[in-house]
Every structure is written in structure tokens, then in C-alpha cells.
Amino acid sequence: MWMRRRWFAIEVVLLIVMTFSWRAPASAAEPLFAGDDVLDLTIYGPLASLARGTPDSTPVAGRLELANGETIPMKFSTYGISRHRECGTPCLKIMVDEEHARGTVFEGHNSVRLVTPCQHGSSYDRYILLEYLVYKSYAVIAEPALQVRLVSWRGRRAAA
């Protein structure tokens, strides 16, 4: 079977982070969209129940853990009707309070979207990379443009 699914460690995939605020204010921490390196995140929360729910669901509480060990409380929900219906991993909208984001890479961004691959596998990861490159290329020739950054993330159930 040429489209064989490969399941990796739970939710370890490349993603795109997009924001709808065109420019973020300068902060003491590295701004979210300043670098081209891959941002490493762990998302704690009820991801499985969100995936089974409806798109544009009510936000649920969770937390983000950055690679440096910082933890940020947040709320998140799914979005995208077609992707929710057709894909194994829904896209996530992450909302962070300004006071919790202060001094972190998320400072100045209270709402970001994580675009996930539709299915698991290297061909779907390539689609994410292609989409990332399209957004980066468009930003070179057009202003304003959506800001993007590649993210590697893991989903974990929240501790009780």
C-alpha cells in the first residue's frame, strides 16, 4: 500500500505558527517570528477530546512548555471545518494571556494558530514545509503578510 500511515511519538510533527497580528511589539525575549529556527513546544491538555469534538469548539484550558522549561498557561480550541472533517489532526488556535506571555517568545501575541499536517507521514510533513516556504516567499514581496515559524510539538495529556 503506497499511502501507508506511519505513526510517530504522539503528535511529534512540524507545524506552522501563524498570527493575525501583522507585527509584534519588541520584547526582551526573542520575538516569536524573528528567527528561522524550529520552535520546540509541548502542549498539555485534552487534545484527544478536542480532536473528536466539533471545529470552532469552546476553548479549553491547557499549558505550553517551551524548550527552555518555561511553562505558560493557555486556552486552545480547534478550527477549520474541512480539515476537522477530513484530517486526523485538527489545527489549533492557542490563546495566551498577555501577563503570562510577558518575557517569553509569545509576548505580544495573544492568539496564534498552529497548522498541523492533515495526516501523519513524511509526504504530509513536506506539504507543511511547502506551505511555510510559500508564506515566507510572499512576505518578501508583499507587506503586510502573515508571519510564520516552524514548530515541532508534542501533545501530552494534562496531569490531574
N, C-alpha and C positions, 0 to 999 in steps of 0.2 A: 504494500500500500504506500504510494508515493507521498501522501499527506499524513504520515504517521505523527501523532502527537507525542511530544516529549515533555514530561512534567519535571520541572526543576524544583529546588527547595521552594517552599511556599512563597509565592509572589516575588521571586527574585528576577526582575526584568528591567530593561531600560525603558524609561518613560520620558515624557516631555512635560515640563512645568510651564504653563502659560499663565500670564496675568493680563487682566484687562485694564490695569492702570498703566498708562503708557510709559511713564518714567517714575522710578522710585526715588525718594529723597536720599541724600547721602547719609551714611551712618558710620558709627565707629567700627562695626563689623563689616566684613566684605559684603557688598550688596549682592542680592540673590542672582541677578543676571549679569554681574560683572565678569565672571570667569567662564571659561570654556571647559573646565574640568567637570567630571561627573560628581554630582552631589549625592552622598550616601545617606539614606534615611531608613528608619524603622518606624512603621506606623502601627500603633497599638489601638485596637478597637474591634468592634463586631463586624469585621469585613464580610464574613460569610453570610450573615443575615442581610447585610446591605445588598450583596450580590443577588440574593433571592428575592429582594423586595422590588419596589417599583422605581423607575427613574424619577429624578427630582424628588427624592424621598426627604422626609424630615431629617434635619441634621442630627447626628448622634455624637456623643462625647467620645473623645479618644485623646491620644497624645502622640507627638512626634519625638523621636530621639535622633539627634544628629550624630555624625561620626565622632565628634569630639566629646560625646557623653551628655551634652545639653539636652534637657527634656522640655518640650513646650506643650502645654495643654491646648487642645484644639477641638473643633467640631468638624465633621465631614459628612458629605452625602454623595450620592451618585448623580450623574447627569447623562443626558444623551439617550433619547428614546430608541433609535435604531441600534446603537451599539449595545444598549442594555438587552435588547431582544435577541440580537444576533451573536454577541460575543461572550466568551467565557469569563472575561474580567472586565467589569464596568469601569468607566472613567470616574475619577473622584474630584469633588470640589472640596478644598480644605480651607477652613476659616479659622484664623488665629486672632485673638485679641491683641490690640496694639501694645498693651502693657506687658504681655507675655512675650511678644516678639522683640521688644526693645533689647538691643545689644546682640541680637542674633542675625543670621543671614536673612531671616524673614522680616526684619524691621522695614516698615514702610509698605508691607504687602499684607493686608488683612484677609485677602481671598485669592487663592491660586487654584489652578486646575491641573490635575495630573491626567495626562492622556496615556492610557495603557495599550499594549498590543492587544489586538482582538482575540487572539488565541496564543497558546504557548508554542514556541518553536523559533528556530533561527530565521526563517523567512519572515515571520511577523516582526521580529526584532529589527530586521532590515527595513521594513516599512516605517517603523518609528524613526530610525536613523534618517531615512529619506525625507520624512516629514520635517524633522528637525533641520536638515540642510536647506529645505525649501524656505522655512521661516527665517533662518539666518541669512540666506541669499536675498530674500525680499527686504529684509531690514537694511541691507547695504544700499539698495536703490530707492527705497521709499521711507518716508517719515510721515506719520508715525507708523510703527509696525508692532505686532505682538512680540513680546520678549520671550525667549525660550532658553531652557537649560536642560541638559540630560540629567536624569536621576536614576540611580539604582536603589531600589527599595525592597524591603521585606515587610510582609504583613504578619502581625502577631495578634493573638487573642489577648485582650486586656486582662491583666491579673485581677482576680477577685478581691 
